[in-house]
Amino acid sequence: MAKERTFSIIKPDAVAAGNAGHILQQLTDGGLRPVAMRLVQLTTAQAEGFYGVHRERPFFRDLVKFMTSGPVVVQVLEGENAIAKNRELMGATDSKKAAPGTIRQKYGTDIERNAVHGSDAPETAKFEIGFFFSGAELATLSVG
């Protein structure tokens, strides 16, 4: 198993409901360790840039509006096979279809307000981490 880093967002719905701490605890209990974390209020430009891959999709405007509706927690998580582990802990994108006990099943309400975002591949993780955290911020963190 390889130690790697992934990116995670605790979305506005979960932050507003006071569930950020519960979600962070579930992530750490699942074997992921936060190595960088910040509470931010996304601007429209930031949300559009981050979710640019979805720009041509019909849900893009609603996604940007939702992600700018309140503060979010952005974080870098580290652990063995962190990308796959995080996706397992999150559950299916649609909270109504997520497995029992997963973050989205417990704290999300539907496919849009699903509590969390997580990178889906090493390339995505690299882009997403770099979008919010500078190399200098991450270079000071232990990888071991």
Secondary structure, DSSP 8 states (H G I E B T S, - for coil): --EEEEEEEE-HHHHHTT-HHHHHHHHHHTT-EEEEEEEE---HHHHHHHTGGGTTSTTHHHHHHHHTSS-EEEEEEEEETHHHHHHHHH--SSGGGS-TTSHHHHH--SSSS-SEEE--SHHHHHHHHHHHS-HHHHHTS---
